[in-house]
Amino acid sequence: KWDRNMKCPKCNHEFQETYKGLIFAGNGNIFFDRKPVYFPRVEFEIIKILAQKDEVCTRQEFEPILGIVSSRTLDVQVSRLRTRIHQNKWPHSIVCIHKVGYELKQNDPTGDRL
């Protein structure tokens, strides 16, 4: 079991935080089930924001942190994140809440969202 004092075996960065079963390293890597996945800076920040909250993140919450001014830009980044999550078979999904924002959900082993 990993704890907060351990370092990433791939790059020797210290782990920063753990949310929803995801371990965030300071170098853009996110670990799930002990497997690292590299995320570009913007995608890393988006998923970190989503993982920290147990409720819907409004579009406005992403603007000051990421400098995203266009809602289309955010939509494209979220689409890329969804693809990366699906490719790595994580039990998570990003749900769009119409005209409000996004939420990161964990799926249970039966395939239902929790």
SULRA-V132724 format. One record per residue. N is the residue number from 1. RES is the residue in one small letter. PSI is psi in degrees with one decimal (999 if undefined). OMEGA is omega as a letter, one per 40 degrees, with the letter a starting at -180 (999 if undefined). BURIAL is I if it has 16 or more other C-alpha atoms within 10 Angstrom, else O. Layout:
((N;RES;PSI;OMEGA;BURIAL) (N;RES;PSI;OMEGA;BURIAL))
//
This chain:
((1;k;138.5;i;O) (2;w;147.3;i;O) (3;d;175.6;a;O) (4;r;-20.3;a;O) (5;n;-5.0;a;O) (6;m;164.7;i;O) (7;k;156.1;i;O) (8;c;124.9;a;I) (9;p;-20.3;a;O) (10;k;-39.6;a;O) (11;c;-3.3;i;O) (12;n;14.8;i;O) (13;h;147.9;i;O) (14;e;145.7;i;I) (15;f;139.6;a;I) (16;q;-58.1;a;O) (17;e;161.3;i;O) (18;t;127.3;i;I) (19;y;135.9;i;O) (20;k;40.0;i;O) (21;g;3.1;i;O) (22;l;134.4;i;I) (23;i;120.2;a;I) (24;f;121.5;i;I) (25;a;157.1;a;I) (26;g;3.9;a;I) (27;n;12.5;a;I) (28;g;-5.1;i;I) (29;n;139.5;i;I) (30;i;131.0;a;I) (31;f;135.2;i;I) (32;f;131.2;a;I) (33;d;39.5;i;O) (34;r;12.5;i;O) (35;k;125.1;a;O) (36;p;143.9;i;I) (37;v;127.4;i;O) (38;y;136.6;i;O) (39;f;135.0;i;I) (40;p;158.2;a;O) (41;r;-49.6;a;O) (42;v;-44.5;i;I) (43;e;-40.0;i;I) (44;f;-46.0;a;I) (45;e;-39.1;i;I) (46;i;-49.6;a;I) (47;i;-30.9;i;I) (48;k;-42.9;i;I) (49;i;-46.1;a;I) (50;l;-40.0;a;I) (51;a;-29.0;a;I) (52;q;-22.2;a;O) (53;k;146.3;i;O) (54;d;20.1;i;O) (55;e;-178.8;a;O) (56;v;135.0;i;I) (57;c;122.7;i;I) (58;t;157.8;i;O) (59;r;-35.2;a;I) (60;q;-26.4;i;O) (61;e;-24.2;a;O) (62;f;-25.9;a;I) (63;e;-53.0;a;O) (64;p;-30.6;a;O) (65;i;-40.0;a;O) (66;l;-12.1;a;O) (67;g;21.6;i;O) (68;i;122.2;a;O) (69;v;-26.7;a;O) (70;s;133.3;i;O) (71;s;-27.8;i;O) (72;r;-37.0;i;O) (73;t;-44.6;i;O) (74;l;-42.5;i;I) (75;d;-41.2;i;O) (76;v;-44.8;i;O) (77;q;-41.1;i;O) (78;v;-38.1;i;I) (79;s;-42.6;i;O) (80;r;-40.7;i;O) (81;l;-44.0;i;I) (82;r;-42.7;i;I) (83;t;-45.5;a;O) (84;r;-41.4;i;I) (85;i;-45.1;i;I) (86;h;-43.7;a;O) (87;q;-33.3;a;O) (88;n;6.2;i;O) (89;k;39.2;i;O) (90;w;147.5;i;O) (91;p;48.5;i;I) (92;h;155.8;i;I) (93;s;150.1;i;I) (94;i;119.9;a;I) (95;v;133.3;i;O) (96;c;127.4;i;O) (97;i;108.9;a;O) (98;h;125.9;i;O) (99;k;15.8;i;O) (100;v;-60.2;a;O) (101;g;-142.6;a;I) (102;y;158.4;i;I) (103;e;139.2;i;I) (104;l;121.9;a;I) (105;k;147.5;i;I) (106;q;135.3;i;I) (107;n;144.3;i;O) (108;d;169.0;a;O) (109;p;-20.9;i;O) (110;t;-5.7;i;O) (111;g;-5.9;i;O) (112;d;150.1;i;O) (113;r;143.2;i;O) (114;l;999;999;O))
//
